[in-house]
Amino acid sequence: MTKFKVEEFEDQYIYELERIGRYGADEVENIYMFYLGFREISVEGARKGDRPKVERTVPFLYHWEMDKDNDAYKVTIGKEKYYFAWLFN
């Protein structure tokens, strides 16, 4: 998984992320994110706009179920915005 920090969520970034190869995604069911902080976290599918349920597993470790139809996720942590994409070889 990789993250790409942006000022705003825009479609041009999705185009850039599409160039990243994503092979073997069928083997992944959950995405885990380590975040050492206390700001609010929200996740949205970059393509479909769905909002998966984000759960805190243990302090500072969050996870959500991966939707195979999304190329990437828009993750907002406080006021900071990121695109998250998965990478496989």
mmCIF file of the C-alpha atoms, coordinates in Angstrom:
data_MODEL
# 
_entry.id   MODEL 
# 
loop_
_atom_site.group_PDB 
_atom_site.id 
_atom_site.type_symbol 
_atom_site.label_atom_id 
_atom_site.label_alt_id 
_atom_site.label_comp_id 
_atom_site.label_asym_id 
_atom_site.label_entity_id 
_atom_site.label_seq_id 
_atom_site.pdbx_PDB_ins_code 
_atom_site.Cartn_x 
_atom_site.Cartn_y 
_atom_site.Cartn_z 
_atom_site.occupancy 
_atom_site.B_iso_or_equiv 
_atom_site.pdbx_formal_charge 
_atom_site.auth_seq_id 
_atom_site.auth_comp_id 
_atom_site.auth_asym_id 
_atom_site.auth_atom_id 
_atom_site.pdbx_PDB_model_num 
ATOM 1  C CA . MET A 1 1  ? 0.000   0.000   0.000   1.00 0.00 ? 1  MET A CA 1 
ATOM 2  C CA . THR A 1 2  ? 1.263   3.449   -0.799  1.00 0.00 ? 2  THR A CA 1 
ATOM 3  C CA . LYS A 1 3  ? -0.001  6.905   0.069   1.00 0.00 ? 3  LYS A CA 1 
ATOM 4  C CA . PHE A 1 4  ? 0.013   10.066  -2.007  1.00 0.00 ? 4  PHE A CA 1 
ATOM 5  C CA . LYS A 1 5  ? -0.613  13.353  -0.157  1.00 0.00 ? 5  LYS A CA 1 
ATOM 6  C CA . VAL A 1 6  ? -2.718  15.951  -2.002  1.00 0.00 ? 6  VAL A CA 1 
ATOM 7  C CA . GLU A 1 7  ? -4.128  19.401  -1.302  1.00 0.00 ? 7  GLU A CA 1 
ATOM 8  C CA . GLU A 1 8  ? -7.561  18.438  -2.697  1.00 0.00 ? 8  GLU A CA 1 
ATOM 9  C CA . PHE A 1 9  ? -9.121  15.271  -4.085  1.00 0.00 ? 9  PHE A CA 1 
ATOM 10 C CA . GLU A 1 10 ? -9.135  15.592  -7.878  1.00 0.00 ? 10 GLU A CA 1 
ATOM 11 C CA . ASP A 1 11 ? -9.709  13.120  -10.723 1.00 0.00 ? 11 ASP A CA 1 
ATOM 12 C CA . GLN A 1 12 ? -6.253  13.806  -12.197 1.00 0.00 ? 12 GLN A CA 1 
ATOM 13 C CA . TYR A 1 13 ? -4.681  11.991  -9.275  1.00 0.00 ? 13 TYR A CA 1 
ATOM 14 C CA . ILE A 1 14 ? -6.829  8.924   -9.878  1.00 0.00 ? 14 ILE A CA 1 
ATOM 15 C CA . TYR A 1 15 ? -5.456  8.863   -13.430 1.00 0.00 ? 15 TYR A CA 1 
ATOM 16 C CA . GLU A 1 16 ? -1.901  8.887   -12.055 1.00 0.00 ? 16 GLU A CA 1 
ATOM 17 C CA . LEU A 1 17 ? -2.716  6.078   -9.618  1.00 0.00 ? 17 LEU A CA 1 
ATOM 18 C CA . GLU A 1 18 ? -4.217  3.958   -12.425 1.00 0.00 ? 18 GLU A CA 1 
ATOM 19 C CA . ARG A 1 19 ? -0.749  3.658   -13.935 1.00 0.00 ? 19 ARG A CA 1 
ATOM 20 C CA . ILE A 1 20 ? 0.383   1.735   -10.848 1.00 0.00 ? 20 ILE A CA 1 
ATOM 21 C CA . GLY A 1 21 ? 0.089   -2.034  -11.356 1.00 0.00 ? 21 GLY A CA 1 
ATOM 22 C CA . ARG A 1 22 ? -2.274  -3.800  -8.993  1.00 0.00 ? 22 ARG A CA 1 
ATOM 23 C CA . TYR A 1 23 ? -1.981  -7.540  -9.425  1.00 0.00 ? 23 TYR A CA 1 
ATOM 24 C CA . GLY A 1 24 ? -3.082  -10.100 -6.879  1.00 0.00 ? 24 GLY A CA 1 
ATOM 25 C CA . ALA A 1 25 ? -5.595  -7.818  -5.183  1.00 0.00 ? 25 ALA A CA 1 
ATOM 26 C CA . ASP A 1 26 ? -8.049  -10.734 -4.924  1.00 0.00 ? 26 ASP A CA 1 
ATOM 27 C CA . GLU A 1 27 ? -5.903  -12.131 -2.121  1.00 0.00 ? 27 GLU A CA 1 
ATOM 28 C CA . VAL A 1 28 ? -6.371  -9.062  0.121   1.00 0.00 ? 28 VAL A CA 1 
ATOM 29 C CA . GLU A 1 29 ? -9.520  -8.665  2.203   1.00 0.00 ? 29 GLU A CA 1 
ATOM 30 C CA . ASN A 1 30 ? -8.591  -5.914  4.685   1.00 0.00 ? 30 ASN A CA 1 
ATOM 31 C CA . ILE A 1 31 ? -6.468  -2.792  4.593   1.00 0.00 ? 31 ILE A CA 1 
ATOM 32 C CA . TYR A 1 32 ? -4.580  -1.860  7.751   1.00 0.00 ? 32 TYR A CA 1 
ATOM 33 C CA . MET A 1 33 ? -3.258  1.609   8.484   1.00 0.00 ? 33 MET A CA 1 
ATOM 34 C CA . PHE A 1 34 ? -0.992  2.593   11.355  1.00 0.00 ? 34 PHE A CA 1 
ATOM 35 C CA . TYR A 1 35 ? -1.632  6.170   12.481  1.00 0.00 ? 35 TYR A CA 1 
ATOM 36 C CA . LEU A 1 36 ? 0.097   7.584   15.527  1.00 0.00 ? 36 LEU A CA 1 
ATOM 37 C CA . GLY A 1 37 ? -2.301  10.407  16.353  1.00 0.00 ? 37 GLY A CA 1 
ATOM 38 C CA . PHE A 1 38 ? -5.773  11.320  17.508  1.00 0.00 ? 38 PHE A CA 1 
ATOM 39 C CA . ARG A 1 39 ? -7.349  13.186  14.580  1.00 0.00 ? 39 ARG A CA 1 
ATOM 40 C CA . GLU A 1 40 ? -10.544 11.957  12.984  1.00 0.00 ? 40 GLU A CA 1 
ATOM 41 C CA . ILE A 1 41 ? -10.076 9.490   10.108  1.00 0.00 ? 41 ILE A CA 1 
ATOM 42 C CA . SER A 1 42 ? -12.477 9.086   7.193   1.00 0.00 ? 42 SER A CA 1 
ATOM 43 C CA . VAL A 1 43 ? -12.150 6.780   4.184   1.00 0.00 ? 43 VAL A CA 1 
ATOM 44 C CA . GLU A 1 44 ? -13.955 6.930   0.843   1.00 0.00 ? 44 GLU A CA 1 
ATOM 45 C CA . GLY A 1 45 ? -13.599 4.805   -2.262  1.00 0.00 ? 45 GLY A CA 1 
ATOM 46 C CA . ALA A 1 46 ? -11.884 6.861   -4.979  1.00 0.00 ? 46 ALA A CA 1 
ATOM 47 C CA . ARG A 1 47 ? -14.090 5.476   -7.772  1.00 0.00 ? 47 ARG A CA 1 
ATOM 48 C CA . LYS A 1 48 ? -17.424 4.457   -6.310  1.00 0.00 ? 48 LYS A CA 1 
ATOM 49 C CA . GLY A 1 49 ? -17.580 6.971   -3.473  1.00 0.00 ? 49 GLY A CA 1 
ATOM 50 C CA . ASP A 1 50 ? -18.608 4.338   -0.931  1.00 0.00 ? 50 ASP A CA 1 
ATOM 51 C CA . ARG A 1 51 ? -17.539 4.813   2.678   1.00 0.00 ? 51 ARG A CA 1 
ATOM 52 C CA . PRO A 1 52 ? -16.208 1.623   4.248   1.00 0.00 ? 52 PRO A CA 1 
ATOM 53 C CA . LYS A 1 53 ? -16.514 1.241   7.992   1.00 0.00 ? 53 LYS A CA 1 
ATOM 54 C CA . VAL A 1 54 ? -13.170 2.128   9.579   1.00 0.00 ? 54 VAL A CA 1 
ATOM 55 C CA . GLU A 1 55 ? -12.465 0.266   12.805  1.00 0.00 ? 55 GLU A CA 1 
ATOM 56 C CA . ARG A 1 56 ? -9.695  0.771   15.326  1.00 0.00 ? 56 ARG A CA 1 
ATOM 57 C CA . THR A 1 57 ? -8.200  -2.670  15.958  1.00 0.00 ? 57 THR A CA 1 
ATOM 58 C CA . VAL A 1 58 ? -5.777  -1.650  18.709  1.00 0.00 ? 58 VAL A CA 1 
ATOM 59 C CA . PRO A 1 59 ? -4.505  1.821   19.638  1.00 0.00 ? 59 PRO A CA 1 
ATOM 60 C CA . PHE A 1 60 ? -3.146  3.515   16.502  1.00 0.00 ? 60 PHE A CA 1 
ATOM 61 C CA . LEU A 1 61 ? -4.019  0.615   14.151  1.00 0.00 ? 61 LEU A CA 1 
ATOM 62 C CA . TYR A 1 62 ? -7.076  1.028   11.904  1.00 0.00 ? 62 TYR A CA 1 
ATOM 63 C CA . HIS A 1 63 ? -8.563  -1.234  9.271   1.00 0.00 ? 63 HIS A CA 1 
ATOM 64 C CA . TRP A 1 64 ? -11.343 -1.430  6.702   1.00 0.00 ? 64 TRP A CA 1 
ATOM 65 C CA . GLU A 1 65 ? -12.506 -4.037  4.210   1.00 0.00 ? 65 GLU A CA 1 
ATOM 66 C CA . MET A 1 66 ? -11.093 -3.667  0.720   1.00 0.00 ? 66 MET A CA 1 
ATOM 67 C CA . ASP A 1 67 ? -13.602 -3.291  -2.087  1.00 0.00 ? 67 ASP A CA 1 
ATOM 68 C CA . LYS A 1 68 ? -12.254 -4.927  -5.266  1.00 0.00 ? 68 LYS A CA 1 
ATOM 69 C CA . ASP A 1 69 ? -14.072 -2.337  -7.443  1.00 0.00 ? 69 ASP A CA 1 
ATOM 70 C CA . ASN A 1 70 ? -12.084 0.631   -6.099  1.00 0.00 ? 70 ASN A CA 1 
ATOM 71 C CA . ASP A 1 71 ? -8.696  1.544   -7.568  1.00 0.00 ? 71 ASP A CA 1 
ATOM 72 C CA . ALA A 1 72 ? -7.707  3.567   -4.527  1.00 0.00 ? 72 ALA A CA 1 
ATOM 73 C CA . TYR A 1 73 ? -9.112  5.180   -1.405  1.00 0.00 ? 73 TYR A CA 1 
ATOM 74 C CA . LYS A 1 74 ? -9.415  8.809   -0.362  1.00 0.00 ? 74 LYS A CA 1 
ATOM 75 C CA . VAL A 1 75 ? -8.268  9.008   3.247   1.00 0.00 ? 75 VAL A CA 1 
ATOM 76 C CA . THR A 1 76 ? -8.700  12.152  5.303   1.00 0.00 ? 76 THR A CA 1 
ATOM 77 C CA . ILE A 1 77 ? -6.806  12.445  8.571   1.00 0.00 ? 77 ILE A CA 1 
ATOM 78 C CA . GLY A 1 78 ? -7.850  15.648  10.290  1.00 0.00 ? 78 GLY A CA 1 
ATOM 79 C CA . LYS A 1 79 ? -7.427  18.226  7.500   1.00 0.00 ? 79 LYS A CA 1 
ATOM 80 C CA . GLU A 1 80 ? -4.774  16.281  5.560   1.00 0.00 ? 80 GLU A CA 1 
ATOM 81 C CA . LYS A 1 81 ? -5.826  14.393  2.428   1.00 0.00 ? 81 LYS A CA 1 
ATOM 82 C CA . TYR A 1 82 ? -4.228  11.279  0.936   1.00 0.00 ? 82 TYR A CA 1 
ATOM 83 C CA . TYR A 1 83 ? -4.882  8.794   -1.831  1.00 0.00 ? 83 TYR A CA 1 
ATOM 84 C CA . PHE A 1 84 ? -4.091  5.234   -0.786  1.00 0.00 ? 84 PHE A CA 1 
ATOM 85 C CA . ALA A 1 85 ? -3.437  2.604   -3.463  1.00 0.00 ? 85 ALA A CA 1 
ATOM 86 C CA . TRP A 1 86 ? -2.314  -0.995  -3.190  1.00 0.00 ? 86 TRP A CA 1 
ATOM 87 C CA . LEU A 1 87 ? 0.716   -2.337  -5.071  1.00 0.00 ? 87 LEU A CA 1 
ATOM 88 C CA . PHE A 1 88 ? 1.383   -5.950  -5.955  1.00 0.00 ? 88 PHE A CA 1 
ATOM 89 C CA . ASN A 1 89 ? 4.000   -7.726  -8.058  1.00 0.00 ? 89 ASN A CA 1 
# 
